[in-house]
Amino acid sequence: MNIWLVMLLGGLITFGMRFSLIYLFGRFEVPETMRKALHYVPPAVLSAIIFPELFFPDGALNLSFENNRLLAGLVAVAVAWISKNTLVTILVGMLALFLLQIFF
């Protein structure tokens, strides 16, 4: 029962925070500088999540060819640069990691 209560409260708190920001942005004029700055938040957060997993898979810097995550990440970067399609990039990166883990 406690786990359901925690999940419900967590969901309500998350919804409340997101709804309040959406509601406030709809009622106030956001300065252009702030809009430009907010444009870079998603790539910065995604980079902060992904880069440590690519470069520090075991808690130490690993730039070798034995680092499957880094190799799959490089494949994903190449696909992103060529295709400019997020879904294709994610799928190819996941497939590359899967194949590298199976064969190497």
N, C-alpha and C positions, 0 to 999 in steps of 0.2 A: 504493500500500500504506500509506503514511503517513497518508493521510486516513482510511482505515478504522480504523487504530489510534487516531487522535485521537477519532473518533466513538465507538468502543467504550469507550475510557477515560472520555470525557465522560459517556456514558450510565451507566457503572458508578459513577462518582463521584456523579452526580445521584441515582441509585437508592439508593446507600448513605446519602446525607444524608437523603433523604426517609424511607427505611425506619427509620433510627435514630431520627428524631423520632417517627414513628408508634409504634415499639416502646417508646420511653421514655414517651410520653404514656399508653400502655396500662398501664404498670407503676407510674407515680407519680400521685398526686393533684395536679392542677393547681389552684392557688388561683382562686377565683371572679374576683378582680380581673384575673388574667392571662387568663382565658377571655374576659372582657368586652373587654380590650384587643386580643386576637387577632381578635376579631370584626370590628374595623375595619381590619385589615391589607389584605385584598383590595381594598376600595374605595380605600384610600390609594395602593396600588401602581398600580392601574388609572388613577387620576387623574394620578399622576406620569408615566405613559406617554402618556396621551391629551392632556392639556391643552397641553403644549408643541407638539404637532402641530396643535392647533386654533388657538392664539393666535400661534404663531411659525412659520408654514409655511416661510418663506424665511430664517429666522434673525433676523427683526425682527418686532416686534409689529405685527399686521395685524388691525384691527377693522373693516375696510371691508366693503361688500357684495360686493367682488370676491374675498373669501376664501371659496372654496367649501367648504373643510373646516369652517370655523366655522359657516356656514349649515347644512350637513348635520348638524353636531353639535347645533345648536339644534333642528332637526327631530327628531333622535333623543331629545333631552331631553324634548320635548313628547310624543313617543310613549311614552317610558318613564313619564312622569307619568300619562298617560291609561291606558295598557294594563297597566302594572306587570308586563310580560312581557319578560324579557331577550332571548329569541330574536327576538321581533317587533321590539324596539328595534334590535338589531344589523342585522337584515335591512332595515328601513326606513331606517336611517342609511346603510347601504351603497348602497341604491337611490337615496337622495337625493343622495349624493355622485356617483354614477355619472351621474345625470341632470343635475346641475349642471355637471359637467365636459363633458358632451356639448353642452348647449345654451348655456352661458355661458363 
